[in-house]
Amino acid sequence: MNMLTEGRPTKQEENIVMPEQAALKTHTGNRALMVDEPLIFETGSPDRSGVDLPEAPAVESRLGGLDRDEAISIPGLSEAEAVRHYTRLSRQNYAIDVGLFPLGSCTMKHNPRLNERMARLKGFSDIHPLQPVDSVQGALETIYQLADWLKTLTGMPAVAMSPKAGAHGELCGILAIRSALEARGDAREVILVPESAHGTNPATAAFAGYKVEDIPANAAGRVDLDALKARLGPDVAGVMITNPNTCGLFEPDMKAISDAVHDAGGLVYCDGANFNAIVGRVRPGDLGIDAMHINLHKTFSTPHGGGGPGSGPVVFSEALAPYAPLPFVERSEDGHFHLVEEETAEDHHESSFGRMVAFHGQMGMFTRALTYMLSHGADGLKQVSEDAVLNANYVLRSMEDLLEAPFAKSGPCMHEALFSDNGFANGLTTLDLAKGLIDEGYHPMTMYFPLVVHGAMLVEPTETESKAAIDQFIGALRSVAERAKAGDELLKSAPHFAPRRRLDETQAARKPILVWQEPEEYAEAAE
C-alpha cells in the first residue's frame, strides 16, 4: 500500500454516512459549507442600519390621510451582511449550472453563454417598446428572422410572436380557433383533451369558455383513436393534444387524428412544449395541426424557471392565420420593417381576434432563441433532438430492470423516460425516492405527473448532458431505488443533508407563511 494513502478512507468509504452523522449537531447549526442560514429578518433588526443617514426634512403629506401608522419593520444590515446573506442563499439553490436537472417535460438544458452575450448587446437590451419604429429596425429584423425560422421548422405559414409562455400561447391558439368558428357561424362548445395532454390544456380550454371532455389513452400510452372518432360531432370545436405526449411518447396517429377532427368540422391545437424532441425531424404542419405554441425558453435554450422569463410564439395553419393576434412584424419591398397594429390591420388583417399583450413580446427571449438557431444551424438543431431522444432512452433502458417503466414496451421514448413507484417496500413512495435524490446531490425529477401513471417519475436528461454525467445520475437513481425497494426506513426522513429537513408539504400548501411575523405569532408549517 502506498504510504501516502495508508490509513486514509477510500472514496467509497468517504461516501458512507451513518445515521448518527446525519443527526450531528454543531454550535452554529452549520455543517462545514452547508450553512444554516437564518432569515434576513433574523439577521438584522429595524432599529439599526448599516449606514448613517441624516434626518429627513419635514414635508407636508400628500397621502390624503393614508399615512403609515408605524415603521415598515425592514431589518437593517451592513453591506457585508446583506451581500453574505444572499450569497449564502445562492449556494443553497440547485441550478442547471450546478448539475444535471432531470425535471421531465421542462427541458432544463444548458444555456450557451453566447446567447446571453447577444441578448445584452445595446440595441437589444436597452430599447423601449415606445421608441419610433425607425430607431429599432435591427430589433424588428431579429423578430422577423426568428419568426421565419419558426415557420420553416414547423411547416406553418404564420406565427404570432407576442404570447409570453406556454399557457399564454395555448390561450392564443384557442382564441384563434374560436374566432375562426365564429366567423363561419359555427357555435361549437366542446374541446376534447386526451389524458396524456399537459394539465394546462384543459385549463386553457375552460378559461376560454369551452366545455372540456377527456379522451382516454390506450394500453400503449397514446391517444385512443377509436374513442376520439366516436366522440367527434357537430358540438366539438377541436382537440388539444400534446405531441410528444406527457408519457414521453410520440403520437403515430397524429395525422389520422387531425384528419378525423377536420372531417368533423373541428380544428387541432397541439401543445408544442415538447418540441425539443422532434425539432428538425418532424414538421407539425405536415401532421395537419392548425395551431401550436413553441416554448422558446425550453426548445431554444433560454433560461427559465422561477416563474419567468418565458416566450411562447404560436404558429398557425392557413385556416387560422387570418385570425392571429396583433401586432406582428412585416417587411416592406424596400427592406424596411414595421409593426402591423390595429391602425393598419384593416388593410390585410382585419379578422385578427385582437391583442395578447400590451406590446410585442420578450426581446431578450427572441435574441437568445435566434442566436441558438444561428449557432446550431439546421443540421445542429436536428442533432439536438436526436441526442435528446438518445439520452432519454439511455436512462429508460438503464433503469427499467429496477423501476417499473409502464410504457417501456411501447417502443422508444422521446425526450423523457417515465417510471412508477410500483414495487417499493414498506409504504415508501415516489416522494421518498425524490427526497433521497436530494441527499445524492440532485434536484428530483418531475413527480406524480402524468396522472395516468401511479407514483409517476418523469425524467428528462436533455441533449446537453454527457454520458459521464448521465451515468452518474443513473448510479444515484439506482442507489436510491434499490433502497426504496428494500424498505430503507431512512428514506422516510430524507433529505438528511439539505439546508432544511423534510417539509410538512401538506401544511406548507394549506397554511403557507408568506409574510414575516414574530415567531410567537404563527405556528410553523415546517422545520
C-alpha positions in Angstrom: 0.0 0.0 0.0 1.3 3.5 -0.8 2.4 5.1 2.4 0.9 8.4 1.3 -2.6 6.8 1.3 -2.2 4.2 4.0 -4.9 4.7 6.7 -7.0 7.0 4.6 -10.6 6.1 3.8 -11.3 5.0 0.3 -13.7 7.1 -1.9 -16.4 4.6 -1.3 -15.8 4.7 2.5 -15.9 8.5 2.4 -19.4 8.4 0.8 -20.8 6.1 3.6 -22.7 8.3 6.1 -24.0 6.8 9.3 -27.4 7.8 10.7 -25.7 9.4 13.8 -23.6 11.6 11.4 -26.8 12.9 9.8 -28.0 14.0 13.3 -24.7 15.6 14.2 -25.2 19.0 15.9 -22.8 21.9 15.7 -22.7 25.1 17.8 -23.5 27.3 14.8 -26.1 24.9 13.2 -23.8 24.8 10.1 -22.2 21.6 8.7 -19.0 22.8 7.1 -20.0 24.7 4.0 -23.7 23.7 4.4 -24.7 26.9 6.2 -27.8 27.1 8.4 -28.8 30.5 7.0 -31.3 32.5 9.1 -33.9 34.7 7.5 -32.8 38.2 6.8 -35.3 39.4 9.5 -33.5 37.2 12.0 -30.1 38.6 10.9 -30.9 42.3 11.1 -33.3 44.4 13.1 -35.3 47.5 12.3 -33.6 49.6 15.0 -30.2 49.7 13.4 -28.7 50.5 10.0 -25.5 49.8 8.1 -25.3 53.5 7.1 -25.7 56.9 8.7 -28.5 58.9 7.2 -29.5 62.5 8.1 -32.9 63.1 9.4 -35.4 63.6 6.6 -36.8 67.1 6.3 -40.4 67.6 7.3 -42.8 67.8 4.4 -46.5 68.2 4.0 -48.1 64.8 3.4 -49.8 64.2 0.1 -51.3 60.8 1.0 -54.7 62.1 2.0 -54.8 60.5 5.4 -53.3 57.2 4.3 -50.0 57.7 6.1 -48.4 54.7 7.7 -49.1 54.5 11.4 -45.9 52.5 12.2 -42.5 51.7 10.8 -42.2 49.3 7.9 -40.0 47.0 10.0 -37.3 46.4 7.4 -34.2 44.9 9.0 -31.1 47.0 9.0 -27.9 45.3 7.8 -24.5 46.4 6.8 -23.4 46.0 3.2 -21.3 43.0 4.1 -24.1 41.3 6.0 -26.5 41.8 3.1 -24.0 40.5 0.5 -23.1 37.5 2.6 -26.8 36.6 3.2 -27.7 36.5 -0.4 -24.5 34.8 -1.5 -25.0 32.0 1.1 -28.6 31.6 -0.1 -27.5 31.4 -3.7 -25.2 28.5 -2.8 -28.2 26.6 -1.5 -30.0 26.8 -4.8 -29.9 24.0 -7.3 -29.5 25.1 -10.9 -28.6 23.8 -14.3 -25.1 25.4 -13.8 -24.7 23.1 -10.8 -25.6 19.8 -12.2 -28.0 17.7 -14.2 -31.6 18.9 -13.8 -33.8 15.9 -14.5 -37.2 17.6 -14.5 -39.4 15.8 -17.0 -41.4 17.9 -19.5 -39.3 21.0 -18.5 -36.3 20.6 -20.8 -33.8 22.1 -18.3 -30.9 22.3 -20.8 -27.6 24.1 -20.6 -27.9 27.8 -21.8 -25.0 28.7 -24.0 -23.3 31.9 -22.8 -23.1 33.2 -26.3 -26.9 33.6 -26.2 -26.6 35.7 -23.0 -23.9 37.9 -24.6 -26.0 38.6 -27.6 -29.1 39.4 -25.5 -27.1 42.0 -23.6 -25.9 43.9 -26.7 -27.0 47.5 -26.9 -29.9 47.8 -29.3 -31.5 44.7 -27.8 -31.2 45.1 -24.0 -31.8 48.8 -23.7 -34.6 49.5 -26.2 -38.1 50.7 -25.2 -41.3 49.5 -26.7 -42.5 53.0 -27.4 -39.4 54.0 -29.4 -40.0 55.1 -33.0 -40.0 52.2 -35.4 -37.2 53.7 -37.4 -34.9 53.5 -34.4 -35.4 49.8 -33.7 -35.0 48.3 -37.2 -32.4 45.8 -36.0 -34.6 44.5 -33.2 -37.6 44.2 -35.6 -35.4 42.3 -38.1 -34.4 39.9 -35.3 -38.0 39.2 -34.6 -38.7 38.8 -38.3 -35.9 36.3 -38.8 -36.8 34.3 -35.7 -40.4 34.1 -37.0 -39.2 32.9 -40.3 -37.1 30.1 -38.6 -40.2 29.1 -36.6 -42.4 28.9 -39.7 -39.7 26.9 -41.5 -39.1 24.4 -38.6 -42.9 23.8 -38.2 -44.0 24.0 -41.8 -46.6 26.6 -40.8 -47.4 29.8 -42.8 -47.9 32.2 -40.0 -46.7 32.9 -36.4 -47.8 35.1 -33.5 -44.7 36.2 -31.6 -46.3 38.0 -28.7 -47.5 35.2 -26.3 -45.4 35.1 -23.2 -45.2 31.4 -22.5 -46.8 28.0 -22.9 -50.3 28.5 -21.3 -50.5 32.1 -22.8 -49.7 30.5 -26.2 -52.4 27.9 -25.7 -54.9 30.7 -25.0 -53.8 32.5 -28.1 -54.4 29.3 -30.2 -57.8 28.6 -28.7 -58.9 32.2 -29.2 -57.9 31.9 -32.9 -59.9 28.7 -33.1 -62.9 30.4 -31.5 -62.7 33.3 -33.9 -62.5 31.0 -36.9 -65.5 29.1 -35.8 -67.5 32.2 -35.1 -66.6 33.7 -38.5 -68.3 30.8 -40.1 -71.3 31.0 -37.7 -70.4 27.7 -36.0 -71.2 27.8 -32.3 -69.4 24.7 -31.1 -68.8 24.4 -27.3 -66.6 21.3 -26.6 -62.9 20.8 -26.6 -61.6 17.3 -26.4 -58.4 16.7 -24.4 -56.6 13.4 -24.2 -55.5 12.0 -20.8 -51.9 12.3 -21.9 -52.0 16.1 -22.6 -50.4 18.7 -20.4 -52.6 19.9 -17.5 -52.7 23.4 -18.8 -54.6 22.2 -21.9 -58.0 21.6 -20.2 -57.5 24.7 -18.0 -56.9 26.8 -21.1 -60.0 25.4 -22.9 -62.2 26.0 -19.8 -60.8 29.6 -19.4 -61.7 30.3 -23.0 -65.3 29.3 -22.2 -65.4 25.7 -23.6 -66.6 22.5 -22.0 -63.8 20.0 -21.7 -64.1 16.3 -22.2 -61.4 13.7 -21.8 -60.3 11.2 -24.3 -58.7 8.0 -22.8 -55.3 6.6 -23.6 -54.8 3.1 -25.0 -52.6 0.5 -23.4 -49.6 1.8 -25.2 -49.9 5.3 -23.6 -51.2 7.0 -26.7 -54.5 8.6 -27.7 -57.3 6.0 -28.3 -58.1 6.9 -31.9 -61.3 4.9 -31.9 -62.6 6.7 -28.8 -61.7 10.1 -30.3 -63.5 9.3 -33.5 -66.6 8.1 -31.6 -66.9 11.4 -29.7 -66.4 13.7 -32.6 -69.6 15.6 -33.7 -71.1 19.0 -34.5 -70.6 20.3 -31.0 -66.8 19.6 -30.9 -64.8 22.7 -31.7 -61.5 20.9 -31.7 -58.9 18.8 -29.8 -55.9 19.9 -27.7 -53.2 17.3 -27.9 -49.7 17.2 -26.6 -47.2 15.5 -29.0 -44.9 14.1 -28.0 -47.2 13.4 -25.0 -46.5 13.5 -21.3 -45.8 9.8 -21.3 -42.7 10.7 -23.4 -44.2 9.1 -26.5 -44.8 10.3 -30.0 -48.3 10.0 -31.3 -48.0 7.9 -34.5 -51.7 8.5 -35.3 -51.4 12.3 -35.3 -52.2 12.7 -39.0 -55.2 10.4 -38.6 -56.3 12.4 -35.5 -56.1 15.7 -37.4 -57.9 14.3 -40.5 -60.8 13.0 -38.3 -61.1 16.3 -36.4 -61.1 18.2 -39.7 -63.7 15.9 -41.3 -65.9 16.6 -38.3 -65.6 20.4 -38.7 -63.2 20.9 -35.8 -59.6 22.3 -35.5 -56.5 20.9 -34.0 -54.4 22.5 -31.3 -51.0 20.9 -30.5 -49.1 21.7 -27.3 -45.6 22.2 -28.5 -43.9 22.2 -25.1 -42.1 19.0 -26.0 -40.9 20.3 -29.4 -37.3 19.7 -28.3 -37.8 16.0 -29.0 -38.7 16.5 -32.7 -37.3 19.8 -33.9 -35.6 19.4 -37.2 -37.1 16.0 -37.7 -40.9 16.5 -37.7 -42.8 19.5 -39.1 -46.1 19.8 -37.2 -47.7 21.5 -40.2 -47.3 18.2 -42.1 -49.4 16.4 -39.4 -52.5 18.6 -40.0 -52.0 20.8 -36.9 -53.8 24.2 -37.0 -52.1 25.9 -34.1 -49.1 25.1 -31.8 -47.2 27.1 -29.3 -43.4 26.8 -29.0 -41.7 27.4 -25.7 -38.6 29.4 -26.7 -37.4 29.1 -23.1 -37.2 25.3 -23.5 -36.6 24.2 -27.0 -34.2 27.1 -27.9 -32.3 27.3 -24.7 -33.5 30.4 -23.0 -33.1 30.4 -19.2 -36.3 29.6 -17.4 -37.7 28.7 -14.0 -39.0 30.5 -11.0 -41.9 32.0 -12.9 -40.0 33.5 -15.8 -39.0 34.8 -18.2 -40.7 33.0 -20.9 -41.8 33.2 -24.5 -44.4 31.1 -26.3 -44.9 32.0 -30.0 -47.8 30.3 -31.8 -47.6 29.0 -35.3 -50.8 28.8 -37.4 -52.1 26.9 -40.4 -53.7 28.7 -43.4 -57.1 28.2 -41.8 -56.2 30.1 -38.7 -53.6 32.6 -40.0 -56.2 35.4 -40.7 -57.3 35.3 -37.0 -53.8 35.5 -35.4 -53.3 38.3 -32.9 -51.7 41.7 -33.4 -49.1 43.1 -33.6 -46.7 41.3 -36.0 -43.6 42.4 -37.9 -43.8 42.9 -41.6 -41.1 43.7 -44.2 -41.8 46.2 -47.0 -40.4 45.7 -50.5 -37.7 48.3 -49.7 -36.5 46.2 -46.8 -38.0 48.4 -44.1 -39.5 46.7 -41.1 -42.7 47.9 -39.4 -45.3 46.6 -37.0 -48.8 45.8 -38.2 -51.0 47.3 -35.4 -54.7 48.0 -35.0 -54.4 51.2 -37.0 -53.0 49.3 -40.1 -54.6 45.9 -39.7 -57.7 46.7 -41.7 -55.6 46.7 -44.9 -54.9 43.0 -44.8 -55.5 41.5 -41.3 -59.0 42.7 -40.4 -60.0 39.3 -38.9 -57.5 39.3 -36.1 -59.0 38.5 -32.7 -57.1 41.3 -31.0 -54.0 41.6 -28.8 -52.5 39.2 -26.3 -50.1 41.7 -24.7 -49.7 45.5 -24.4 -46.5 45.4 -26.5 -44.9 43.0 -28.8 -43.2 40.3 -26.8 -40.0 39.5 -24.9 -37.0 40.8 -26.8 -34.4 39.0 -24.6 -36.0 35.7 -25.4 -36.2 36.4 -29.1 -32.5 37.4 -29.2 -31.4 34.3 -27.3 -33.5 31.9 -29.4 -32.3 33.3 -32.7 -28.7 33.1 -31.5 -29.2 29.5 -30.6 -30.7 28.7 -34.0 -28.0 30.5 -36.0 -25.2 29.0 -34.0 -26.6 25.4 -34.4 -27.8 25.7 -38.0 -30.4 23.3 -39.4 -28.2 20.2 -39.0 -27.3 21.2 -35.4 -31.0 21.6 -34.5 -31.7 18.1 -35.9 -28.8 16.7 -33.8 -30.2 18.4 -30.7 -33.5 16.4 -31.0 -31.6 13.2 -31.8 -29.3 13.5 -28.8 -32.2 14.4 -26.5 -34.1 11.2 -27.6 -30.9 9.1 -27.3 -30.2 10.3 -23.8 -33.7 9.7 -22.6 -33.8 6.2 -24.0 -30.4 5.5 -22.3 -32.0 6.4 -19.0 -35.0 4.3 -19.7 -33.1 1.2 -20.6 -30.7 1.7 -17.7 -33.5 1.8 -15.2 -36.3 -0.5 -16.5 -34.9 -3.6 -14.7 -35.2 -1.8 -11.3 -38.0 0.8 -11.7 -41.3 -0.1 -13.4 -41.5 1.7 -16.7 -45.2 1.4 -17.8 -44.6 2.1 -21.4 -41.2 0.6 -22.0 -42.7 -1.9 -24.4 -44.4 0.8 -26.4 -41.2 1.4 -28.4 -38.6 4.1 -27.9 -39.5 7.0 -25.7 -38.8 10.5 -27.0 -37.2 13.2 -24.8 -38.2 11.9 -21.4 -38.5 8.5 -19.6 -41.4 7.6 -17.4 -41.3 5.4 -14.3 -43.6 4.5 -11.4 -43.2 3.6 -7.7 -44.8 0.2 -8.0 -42.7 -2.3 -6.1 -41.5 0.0 -3.4 -41.5 -1.7 0.1 -42.9 -0.6 3.5 -45.1 2.2 2.2 -42.3 4.0 0.6 -43.4 6.3 -2.3 -42.1 8.4 -5.1 -41.8 11.3 -2.7 -39.4 9.3 -0.5 -37.2 8.5 -3.5 -37.2 12.1 -4.6 -36.1 13.2 -1.1 -33.3 10.6 -1.2 -32.1 12.0 -4.5 -31.6 15.4 -2.8 -29.1 13.7 -0.5 -27.3 12.4 -3.6 -26.9 16.0 -4.8 -29.7 16.1 -7.4 -32.8 18.1 -7.8 -35.6 15.5 -8.1 -37.3 14.6 -11.3 -40.9 15.6 -12.0 -43.2 13.7 -9.7 -46.8 12.4 -9.9 -47.2 13.6 -13.4 -48.7 12.4 -15.7 -51.6 11.3 -13.6 -52.2 8.2 -15.7 -49.2 6.5 -14.0 -49.2 5.7 -10.3 -46.4 7.5 -8.5 -45.1 8.8 -11.7 -41.4 9.8 -12.1 -40.7 11.7 -15.3 -37.0 12.1 -16.2 -35.7 14.3 -19.0 -31.9 14.4 -19.2 -31.9 16.7 -22.4 -29.2 16.6 -25.0 -26.7 18.8 -23.2 -25.6 16.1 -20.7 -22.6 13.9 -21.4 -22.6 10.2 -21.0 -20.5 10.5 -17.9 -22.9 13.0 -16.3 -25.9 10.7 -17.1 -24.1 7.7 -15.8 -23.5 9.4 -12.5 -27.2 10.4 -12.3 -28.3 6.8 -13.2 -26.0 5.5 -10.5 -27.5 7.8 -7.9 -31.1 7.0 -9.0 -30.4 3.2 -8.9 -28.9 3.5 -5.5 -32.0 5.3 -4.1 -34.4 3.0 -6.0 -32.7 -0.1 -4.5 -33.1 1.4 -1.0 -36.8 2.1 -1.7 -37.4 -1.5 -2.9 -35.5 -2.9 0.1 -37.6 -0.8 2.5 -34.9 1.5 3.8 -36.8 3.5 6.6 -34.2 6.3 6.4 -35.8 7.4 3.2 -38.9 8.4 5.0 -37.0 11.1 6.8 -34.8 12.1 3.9 -33.2 14.5 3.0 -30.6 14.4 5.8 -28.0 16.7 4.2 -30.1 19.5 2.9 -30.1 23.0 4.5 -33.5 22.1 5.9 -35.1 18.8 6.8 -38.2 17.5 5.0 -41.1 19.9 4.9 -44.6 19.0 6.0 -45.8 19.7 2.5 -49.5 19.4 3.2 -49.2 22.1 5.9 -47.0 24.2 3.7 -49.5 24.1 0.9 -52.6 24.7 3.1 -51.2 27.1 5.5 -48.4 28.9 3.7 -46.5 31.6 5.6 -46.0 34.4 3.0 -45.0 37.3 5.2 -42.6 37.7 8.1 -44.2 37.7 11.6 -42.6 37.5 15.0 -42.1 33.7 15.8 -44.7 33.6 18.6 -47.4 34.9 16.2 -47.5 31.8 14.0 -47.4 28.0 14.1 -44.6 26.7 11.9 -45.7 24.6 9.0 -42.2 23.1 8.7 -38.9 23.0 10.5 
